Amino acid sequence: MKQTLQLKTSQHLALTPQLQQSIRLLQLSTLELHQEIEQVLSDNPLLERLDDPLDRSVRLLGDGAINNAPATPGEAPSPANANGSDEHSAPAANAEGEGHEGGDDVHAAEHDGDWGEGGRSSGGGEEEDGRPQLEASPVSLREHLMEQVRMTCAAARDCALVELIVDALDDNGYLEESLDDIHARLPEELEIEFDELRTALSMVQSLDPAGVGARSAAECLALQIRRMPGVPLVTRRMALVIVERYLSWFAQREFNKLKKALDCDDEDLREAQAVIRRCNPHPGAAFASDVSDFVVPDVIVRRAKDGWSVQLNPEVMPRLRVNSLYAQALKQGKSETQMSAQLQEAKWLIKNMRQRFDTILRVAQAIVERQRNFFSHGAVAMRPLVLREIADTLGLHESTISRVTTQKYMLTPHGMFELKYFFGSHVATEAGGEASSTAIRALIVQLTGAEDPKNPLSDSKIAEMLGEQGMVIARRTVAKYREALKIPPVSLRKSL
């Protein structure tokens, strides 16, 4: 086959680097966005950030005193925050004198406020006022138990065995490994008898908190019931029998079977149930050091005179600009080609950042416009909404709306919600209209919250009650929504 050269002209779509960056920034969450900015700032010297994320933090001076930033107006800045004050004043001073580079920035509203006079150290005050109050490190479950062991255990051998048991506990305070397995992996030259391990476990189970060292949920509850003060002997004995023999019936609320097996009436069973409910099935969880995560909203919705006002959260909007020194050098032709490329990348990032927040604000305003009843009356007034409806209104692609509403949050008078929360499927009504699935979930929560605990509503009854309100919904759909809301079935919601 003969080889030849041919010229061919064709058209195809291609994403420019600027467009690719715009799409990537749009789908990032607030945390991922700030991480992306920090990475770009470290790589591109022509880009600088005007807002200091730590400008409102408490700074510790060399002598141990606390210096709060920023300083109050009219007050001379201290050496520790002098640079921070210059950073806040620089945008105002250079806003009109830097040319087009100074104008390419993403502005967040300036916030006034400080820590107050009471939190600011002064040389004439008492010494303890200028010293930081450091938070004590949390005590772990092991440290709490070993402190008790050191005060109660005298023999070194016994303390070592107890420490061995303590080290085998999980975060909830349970001993998941059996004593046989623990005894099998001990060196034979130590000559440790199995009864010694059993005694060590008994000592661990006598420590605080009650229930620690249990090998099952039944044993954990039994240990707590035996040490619970102020419980009548008959009630304590019945509660112990329930957790040791009939815990599965108690969990499944098989009260008729329990009354027959225990030969008791409703009042006796109710008293035993109250004792069991006072127990903590996870005694070691109180010593967990997990830090709760929190969400910072991208958009804030407030009530205004003429309706609802939608604003971007200035706390999540970084302030970026092109470095004026490097920009002047580029104007005079004193820089390399690489810096010209970095200047263009900096301008692209600033422009794409502004476009990102503008798109989020437009989408949020469109959502609020269509879900006004939700903001006025709550989730029961939510209307059906799909991504295409917002996309057609704003003239954007449906995939763009999907990127904007993912991991972006809105703070409303009813709480914090992801933007995707306001989109939901629809359910037909008898009048020929449509009801949002979110509104149906809210109604299910209301119905189950107001039901009689002795005679809870079944899924069929809930579907019938929703049908009376004009919402045609099947029993299996009610069951699906109830499980999504983590509402137990009717058998587990029944009480004495």
N, C-alpha and C positions, 0 to 999 in steps of 0.2 A: 504494500500500500504506500503510495507516494505522500510525503509530508509536504504541507503547504501552509502559508500564513494567510489569515483572513482578518479583516477589520469588521467589527460588528457593533452597532449602536443600539443601546437598550436603556430603558428607564426602570428604576427601582427605588423603593423607599429606604432611606438610611437615617439612623439616629445620630445627630451630631453629638459631640462630647458635652456641649452645653445642655442639650435636651436630655441626655442620659443623666446628667447630674441633677437636673430639675426633677425628673421622675424619681430618682433615688431619694432626694431630700423630702419629697412629698410623702413617701410611704414610711419614713422614719418616725418613731415615737419621739417624745420630748427628750427622754434620756439618751436615746441613740443619736439624736440631732446634736446635742451638746458634746457627746463623745466624738462625733464626726468633726465638729468645729475645732475642738482641741487638737485633733490630729492634723487638720489643715493649718492651724496656727503654728504648730511646731515645724511644718514642712515649708510654709510660704512666709518669708520674712516681710513681704510687702503688705500682708494683712495683719491688722491689729484689732484688738477687742477693747472697747471703751468701758464696758461695765465689768467690774471685778466681782466674780461670784462670792468672794469672801469679804466684800467691803463692809458688810454689816455684822461680821463675826467679832467675837471678843478676842482680842490679841493679848498675849502675855508678854510683859516687858522683862528685861534682864533681871530686875530686882524682885520679880514675882508679882508685881502690881498688875492690875488689869487696865488696859487701854481700849476704850471703845471707839469704834469707827462707824460712821463718819462723825466729825466734830459738828457742834451746833453752829449756826450762822453767826458770824462775828467773832467766833472764838479762834484763837491761833491754833493751827494744827500742830499736833505733837510730832516728833521725829518719826514715830512708828507709823503714822498714817498720813504723812505729808505727801507722799507720792500718790496715795489713793485720792486725796483731795484734788491734786493736780489733774488726775485722770477725769474726775467728774467735771472740772471746770474747762478742760481742754475742748470738748465738743462745742461749748457755747462760744469760746473765744475764736475758734478756727472754722466755725460753720460757714462764714462768708469769705474767708481769706485764703482758702486752700484750693480754690478752683473746682473743677468737676470731680477730682478725686475725693475731696472732702465731702462731697454730696452723695457719693455712693456708699451709703451706710444703711444699716437696719436699725431703726430707733425703737427703743423701749421707753415708756414714760418714766421720767425721773420720779423718785419716791422720796418724800420728806419724812423725817422721823429719826429718832435715835433711841438709845437705851435709857434716856432719862438721867436726871442729875443724881438720882439715888444710886444708880449702877456705875457712875463714873468715879474713879478714884481721885483723891485729892491729897496733897501733901500735908494739909493741916488736920486731916481726919484721923480716926483711930487706925492702928496698924492692921487690925483684922479686916477693915473695910477695903483695904487695898490688896488683899490676898484672894486668890480664886478659891471658890468652894468646889472642890473636886468630888465627883460622884464616886462612891465606893464601887469596886468591881463586884459583880454579882457572885453569890456563893453557889457553887454547883451542888448537886445532890450528893456526890461522893464526899466533898468537903464537909457538908453538913452532917453526914453520917459518921465520918471518921472523927470529927470533933467530939461526938457523943461517945464513940468507942474509946477514945483516949481517956475520957473521964470515968468510964465504968469498967474498963477491962484492965486487969493488973498484969496477968501473965503475958509474956511476949509471944508465946506460941498461940494462945487464944486470940490475941490481937491480929496475928498474921492470918489465921484462918478466917476471922471475921472480915478482914480486908480483902481476902480472896473472894469471899461471897459478894462483898460490896462491888468489887471490880467486875463481877459477872452480871450486875443489874443493868437493865436497859434504861432508856431515858424516862420511861413511865414508872420505874421502880420495880419492875417484874424480873424474876429470875427465870429466864427462858431455858437455860441449860439445866438439865437434871443433875441431881447430886451424884448419881452414878457416873455420869460422864465427867464431872469435875473430879471425882475420886479416882477415876481410871487414868486421867492424865497427870496425876501427881507423881513425883518420883517415889520409887519404892523405898529408897534409903531413908526417907523422912518418917516412915512407919506411922502414917496418919490413918487412924481408924475411921470407919464410916460414921460411927456415932459422934465423933468429934466434929465432923462436918455438919451433922444434923443439929448438934448443940450450937454451932456457930450460926446456922441459919435461924434457929430460934432466937438467938440474941439479936440478929439483924431485924427480925420481925417485931421485936419489942421496942425498936427505936422509933423516933419521930421522923417523918409523919407516919401515922398509923396506916397499915396496909402495905408498906414497903417490904420487899423480899417475898412477896406472894408469887406462887407459881401458876396461878390461874385467876380469872376474875372472881370466881366463887370464893377462893381462899382470901383474896384481897378484901372483899366485902365482909367476910366472916371475921377477919382480924380487926376491922374497924368497928363492927358491931359489938364485939366482945369488950372493946375499950371505950365504947361510947357511954358517957355518964348520963345519969338521970333517966334511964330507960327501965320500965317495969320488967320484972323477971319473966313474966309470961310473954310479953311482947318481944323481949329479946330472944327468948327461946324459939318463938314462932318465926322471927326474922332469920335466925340462923338455919332453921330447917328449910326455909324457902331458898336461901342462897346456896345451901349445900346440896339440896336434893332436887329442887324444882325451879332452878334459876331460868331454864328455858321456857317453862310455862309462864313465869313471871314476866319475862321479856316479851312474850307473845300475848300478854294480857289474858291468859286463860284463867279468869277469875273463878269461873264455875268449877273447873277441875281443881283449883287450889283449895277452894272452900270444902270440896268433898274430900280431898286427900288430908287436909288438916283438921277437918271436923270443926269448923269455926263459922262465924257469921260475918256479915259485911263489915261491922264495926271493928272486929278484931283484925280482919285482914287489912282494913284501911290503916290501922295503927302500925301494923308491921310494914306496910308499904311506905308509910311516912319515914320510918326508921331507915329502911333500905335506901330511900331517896336522899337521905342526908349523907350517905357515903360518897366518897370520891373514887371512881374506878381507875383513875390515873394519879396516884399519890405523888409521883415524881415529876409530873408535868409542871408543877409550880416553880421548879428550879431550872426550867429550860431558859436558855439565854437567847432565844430567837428574837430578832428585831422585826417588828411589824413594818411592812412596806406601806407606803402611802403614794397616792396618785396626785400629781399636780395638774390642774385643769388647763387646757389650752384656750378654752372659751368660757366666758362668764356671762350668764343671763340674769338680768335684773328687771324688776318691774319699773316701768316708766309711766309718765302721765298718759301717754297716748298708746300704751300697750306694753311690749316687752323690748328691752334694749339688749343688744348682743355686742359684746366687746371682747377683744383679744386680751388674754392675760399678759400684762407687761412683764411678769416675772419669768416667763419662758421665752421672751423675745431677746435674743442676744443683739448687742450693738457692735457692729463691725464697720471698719472703714479702711481705706488704702493709706498706708504710711506716707505722710507728706514728704519726708526726706527722700525716700526712694523715688517717689513720684516726680519730684523736682529733678533728680538726677537723670531720670529717663527722659524728661522733657529736653534737657540740655545735651542729650546724647552721650552721657558719660557711663552708660551701663552696657552690659552684655545682652545678647539675644535671649539668654535664659531668663534674665530678669523681666524682659518684655513679655515673655510667655507667662511668667508668674503674675505680672500685673494683669494680664488678660484673665487668668484664672481667678484672681481675687475679685475682679469686677463681675465675672460670671457668678461666683458664689454669692456676692452681695445681692445681685439682681434676682437670682433664684431663691434666695432666702426671703426677699420681699414678696416674690410671687407666691411662695409657699404659704405665707401667713395670709395674704390676700385671698387665696383660694379657700383656705380653711374658714375664714370669716364669711365669705360668700355662701359657702355650703351651710354653715351654721345658721346664718340668717334665713336661708331658704327652709331649713328644717323647722326653725322656730315659727316661721310664717305659716307652715302647714300643720303644726302641732300646737296651735295656740290653746286648744282645749286642754291639752295635757298640762301645760304650765298653769292654767287657771284652776283645773279641777282634779288633777292627778292622773295616775295610770289608767283608771277606768274610762277616761275620756280619750285615750289614744286612738288615732285613726290609722287605717292601713296606709302604708307608704313603701314604695319600692325605689331602688336606686335610679331606675330609668326616669322616674318622674322628676327628680332633682336634676339629673343630667340634661333632660330636655329643657328645663326651665333656665338653667345657667349656660346652656350651649356648650357643655363639656361632654367628654366621653364617659360612659358608664364605669369603665375601669378606673378613671380618675376619681370619680366619686367614691369608689370602693377603697382606693388608697387613702383618700382624705379621711374617711370615717373609721379606718382601722387604727387602733391604739391612740386615738385622739379623744379627749374627754371634755365634757361640758359640765360646768357647775351651775346648778339650778336651785330654786327654792325648795325643790323636792329631793335634792341630793345630787350626787355625782354620777354621771352616766357616760358610757362610751357613745360616740355618735351613732354607732351601729344599732344601739338600743332603740332608736326611734324608727327603725325600719322593721317591718314585720309582715307576715302573711295575713290574709284576710279570711274571714268566715262569713258565709252568707247569713242573712237575717230573713225573718218571715216577711218583712216589708219590702224585700227585694234589694236592700242595701247591703253594706259590708261592715263587719266589725273587726277590729284589729285583734290578733292573737295575744298581744300584750295586754289589752283591756280584758280579755277573757281570763288570762292568768291572774290579773288583779282581782277580778270578781271571785275566782276560785279561792284566793287567799282570804277575801272578806267573808265568804260563806263558811269556810272551815274555821275561821277565827271566831265566828259568832255562833257556832253549833253547840249543841248540848253535849258535854263530855260523856255523859252516860248513854247517849244515843247519837253518835256521830253520823254525819251524812255519808252515804255510799256514793260511788262514782255515778251510778245510775240516777240517784236522787239529785246530785249536783247537775247532771245533764238535763234532768227534767226541770229544775229550777231555772237554769239558763234558758231553756226553751220557753218558759213563761215570760221571760224578758225579751223574747223575740230572737234569740240566738240559736240557730239550728246547729247542734254539735252532738257528736256521737259519744257513747260512754267510753270507748277506747281512746278517743281524743282527750277526754277529761283525765283519764288515767295517765296519758302521756304528759300532759301539762302538769299534773299533780306530782309526778315523779321528777320532772324537771325542776319544780319548785322545792323539792326535797320535803314534801309533805307525806307523812307515813300513811299507809292504807287504813281503812276504817277499823280493822281489827286492832291495830296498834295505837289508835287514837282514843280508844274506849277506856274509860276509867270507872272506878266504883262510885 
